[in-house]
Amino acid sequence: MSQFFPDLFPQVEPLQEVKLIQAPLLQENDYIRHDSFKLATLILNLCSGKKAMGW
């Protein structure tokens, strides 16, 4: 975000080390988030399908 809003994020640089340490954890969370996203998409598609069929 800092490249888009440099004035709002003046102290981003020190956080780079934290990101490196948390990288493996974030990677696992990405898999979980991806599954949740697939599930949410499925539910949305089902709801949209019901509306389209007039249920």
C-alpha positions, 0 to 999 in steps of 0.5 A: 500500500505504501507505494500508492499512499506514501504520505499515509504510510511513512514508517513501512520500511521497519515492517519488512523484517516482520513480513519475512518472519511471518511468510510461512504462516501467511502462506498457510493462511493463503491456502485456508483463505483460498478454500474459504473463497472457493466455498463462498463462491460456491454458495454465492453461485447456488444463491444466484442460481436459485434467484435465476430459477425463481426459487 
